[in-house]
Amino acid sequence: TSQVTTVREAAPVLPQVKNIIAVASGKGGVGKSTTAVNLAVALSKLGAKVGLIDADISGPSIPTMFNVEGEQPAVKKVGDKNIIIPVEQYGVKMMSIGFLTPTDSAVVWRGPMASSALKQFISDVDWGELDYLLIDLPPGTSDIHLTMVQTVPVTGAVIVTTPQKVALADANKGISMFLQPQINVPVLGVIENMAYFTPEELPDNKYYLFGKEGGRKLAAKYEIPFLGEIPIVQSIRESGDTGYPAVMKEGLTEEAYMNLAEEVAR
Ligand code: ADP
């Protein structure tokens, strides 16, 4: 058969990685990266070996969310090949486009450059054995999505959305993309982020700022699992900014993310 087949058989992609999970959203700003970060730490807290690839070129925020901004991953030589050692924080190994560009610089990543960066993150990084490798994708549909499915066997995608109509419309498109025959990635389920807000002084009240149960209904429409909901919590935003993921602090938020991780690991 073709040479390509032979090469793949000789060197399967990431054989030591059990599950490759794409974290996707239709719209930007719905909390996809925040969810990916907390999910990664939550899976690690469950005892899994976890890696995280930040492939969101539109705003690589993962280094900030892990408080490893400006870090330079080490490189080792294996034969004549340079192998990158992922940065490790809070039990999660990670690689980000953010590590390759100076902080605050306005580097414009063209599609092909970003795609080749993703390929490098997959093939030239010493991930070792992992139970989960999460890939934080850019919002919407892009070259990166195609590169991903052409480069690695993706176990499945989780879709992050808010219950807002415009976010749901885009999440719809995202789900259809993964399910179309050329892509053919199973959708593991929908996560509803910013589902409601509960003021501290009114702990029994839920305010549905972005609408109610939109993510749940979206999952029902496609007959895919609803993985859970995360409320709007000030400390989730703050912990993203300070680089100490919310799931690491005991409380209701931790519980919500741990439940989510259990659903994803199911
Ligand atoms: P995306 O990756 O979809 O662009 P981000 O994860 O960067 O979105 O989140 C967008 C903004 O919303 C960030 O400021 C983040 O801190 C905040 N955020 C995300 N999820 C929540 C939440 N559940 N509660 C409060 N703030 C949130």
Boltz pocket constraint, residues with backbone or C-beta under 6 A from the ligand:
constraints:
  - pocket:
      binder: B
      contacts: [[A, 25], [A, 27], [A, 28], [A, 29], [A, 30], [A, 31], [A, 32], [A, 33], [A, 34], [A, 35], [A, 61], [A, 193], [A, 194], [A, 230], [A, 231], [A, 232], [A, 233], [A, 234], [A, 236], [A, 237], [A, 238], [A, 240], [A, 241]]
      max_distance: 6.0
